[in-house]
Amino acid sequence: MDLGLTGKQAIVCGASKGLGYGCAASLAEAHANVCIVARTQSVLDESVAQLSALGQGEVTGIAADVTTAEGRDKVLSAHPETDLLVNNAGGPPPGDFREWGREEWLAALDANMLAPIELIKATIDGMIARGYGRIVNITSHMVKEPVGLLGLSNGARSGLTGFVAGLARDVAASGVTINNLLPGQFDTGRLRSNHKKFAERMGVESSAVRERALSQIPASRFGEPEEFGATCAFLCSQYGGYITGQNILLDGGQYRGLI
């Protein structure tokens, strides 16, 4: 299937590994020109080399922290005309809300709400002018089914969800779509790190937490970054133009609600 992405310029944040990397790989395979953004230069360089080996679209990398104005400016000055924007940032650590102060809350909001909004603000008018744009925000299935230990993430990502719900309708007629992808439990370093932290709090082995998590997923497995990336690429494609303002769950059936 030709996704119609040949030559489109994509910025994918948090893309040196995990779900962001999966999205970047799928977009590169669809012949988009992909700029991946991450904070660690050495890991970024390795990921650029791996993605370039796919032999499809041009792949570049920028080491930057998009939670800062300086980091965003560095990325946007290198790619002033962006057709596809994938917002992604690692979630804040789990914990007890009684232990979080203003500093922890502001850090969570900067990473998981305010930085994506700033990147959207910087790119969306160009998309509207060109008559084509796709914005995908990687949030979390916890937006649908919050867990107390992930309160920082729940709060910040829910704020972004509310913002997108209004904006997506305002720009829909301009050929620009905005959607959120809500990953459940994907087999990434982030998932393994969370399992380890949960295990430490519970006083059990990480393997026990992992097995318990698997038992809650009807598909009986964790997701793979490649299938997450393929969904992102479809939303970015010429066939995704009638999907906007949506929160799309990829969780193996774990969420049991109707809406």
N, C-alpha and C positions, 0 to 999 in steps of 0.2 A: 504494500500500500504506500503510495506517495503521499506523505503528509503535507507537502507543499511548503516545506521549511528550508529549502535550498537557498543559501545566501542570507537567510534571516540572522540578525545579530542577537545573541542571547547572553545575558548575564545570569550566572547561577551562583548564589551565595552559599557559603559553607559547603563547598563542593569538592574538597580534597578527599573526602571519604564518605561512607555511609549513604544516606538517602540523597543528599545533594550530588554526590558522585554518580549515583544511579541515574538521576535526572540528566546530568551533563552528558553521560554516555549515550543515553537514548536520543538526546537532541543532536549530538555529534553524528550518530549513526543515521539520523534523518537529514544530514548534510547542512545543518545550521552551523554558523560560525559561533563558537562557544568561548566565552571568557569565564573561567572559574575563579572564584574568590575564596581565599582562606587566609588565616593569620600566620601560619607557619610556612616559611619559604621552602624548606627542604621537603616537606610533605607535599606542598603544592607542586614543586618541580617534578616530583615523581608521578603525580597524578596527571599533569600535563603530558608527560611522555607516554603514559599508558593510554590516554584518550587520543593522542595524536596517532598512535599506532593503529587506531581503528580505520585510518585512511579515508575519512569522509570529510566533514567540515573542518575549517581551521580552528585550532584550539590554542588559546593563550591563557595565561594565569597572572593574577595580580595579588600580591601579598598585602592585605589591608584588613583593618578592623572596621566593618561597616556600622558598628554601633557608635562610631565617632564621625563628626563632620569631616575631619581630615581624610579618614578612610573612604568615606562615600565620594568625596571630591576626587580622590585618586582614581577610583574606578570609573566614575562618570566622565571625567575629562578624557580618559582613554577611549571611551565608547559613548560619545554624545548622542548617537542615534541607536537606540535600543528597541528591538521589536518584541523580545521575549524576556521577561524578568521573573526569575524564580527566587523568592525570598526564603531564606532558611537560616536558622541560628540554633545552636545547641541550647536546650532548655536549661533553666537554672536548677541547682541541686535540690533534691527532696529534703524534707525536714519538717519540724514542728513550727507552726506559724508563730508561736510564742517566742521563738528564737530569732525571728526576722525583724530587723529595724528598717528605717527609711532607706538606708543605703542598699540593702538587699532588694527592696521593692523597686527602687529606681533602676538598679542594674537589670532586673528582670524586664521592666517596661522598656528600657532602652533597647535591649536585644530582641525582644519578641513582640513588640508593638510599635514603638516609635521609630526605630531604624527602618523597618519595612515601609511604614507610612512615608518617611522621608524619601526613600528610593522610588516609591510610587509617584510621589509628588514631582520628582525630578524627571521622570520618564514618560508620564502618561500623556502630557500635551503633545509631545512629539509623535506618539502612537496615534493619537486622534488626528493629527494633521496628515499623517501618512495613510490613515484609514485602516490600519491593522495593528493590533497589539494584543499580547497575551500576558497576563500577570497571574502567577501561581504562588500562593503562600503555603508553605509547609507548616502546618500547625500541629495538632495532636488530637487523637480520639478522646483525650481527656476533656476537650471542649464540650463533647457530648455527654461524657460520663466521668465527672471529676472525681479525683481521689485526693483526700486531705493532705497526704504527704507531698503532693505535687502542687500545692496551693499557689506558689509563685508563678509556675507555668500556667496553671488554670486561669489565673486572673489576667495575666498579660496577654495570653493568646485569645481569651474571650473578648478583650478590648479590641484587638485587631479584627476579630470576626465581626463585631458590631459595626466597626468603621467600614469594612468592605461591603457589608450588606447594603448600605445606602449608596456608596460610590458606584458599585457595579451597575446599578440600575440607571444611574445618571449618564454613564458613558456607553451603554449597550448599543445605542443606535450609531455609534461612531466606528464600529468594527473592532472595539476593544472589549475583551472579556477579563474578568477578575474572578478567580475561584480559589478556594482553600482545599488542600489535600490533608486529610486527617489520618495520619498513620497510626495503626495499632502497634502491635509488637513485631518489629522487624529485627532480623538477626544482624545487629550492628554493634559497634563498640559502645555506643550510648546505652543500648539495652543491657549489655553485660555489666556496664558500670553501675547502672541503677539496681540491677539484681544484687550486685555485691554490696551496695549501700543498704538496701533493704535487709539483706541477710545479716549484716553487722548489727543493725538496729534490733532485729528479731533474735539474735544469738543462734543462728543456724547456718548451715553451709549454703553457698551460692547455688549449688546444684539442686537443693530442695526448693529454693525460690523459683528456679528455672522450671522445674517439673510442675510446680503449682501453677505457674503462669501458662504453661502449655495445656494444662488440664482445663483451663477456662476458655480456650479457643476452639470453636467447633471444627475448624479446619485441621486441628491437631498438629499444627506446625507454626513456626514463625514465618513472617513474610521475608521475601528476598528483595534487596534494593533494586534489582533489575526489573522486577515487575512493577515496583513503585515508579521507577523512571519511565517505563513504557506508558503508564497512565498519565504522567506529567506531559510527555511528548504528544499524546493524543489531544490533551486539553490545549496545547500550544498550536496544534495543527490547523489546517484549513477546515477540518471537519469539526472543530471544537467551537465554532462561532455561535452556536445556539445554546451553549452551556455557559451560564454566567451567574454570579452571586450564589454559588452553591458550595456546600460543605460536603465533600465527597470522602466517605469512610473507606479505608482499606485496612480491614482488621480481622479478616478470616471469619467474620460472623460473630465476633465477640460482643458487640453492642446489640442488645436484644430489644431496644425500644422501637416504636413504630416510626418516629420522626426524629 
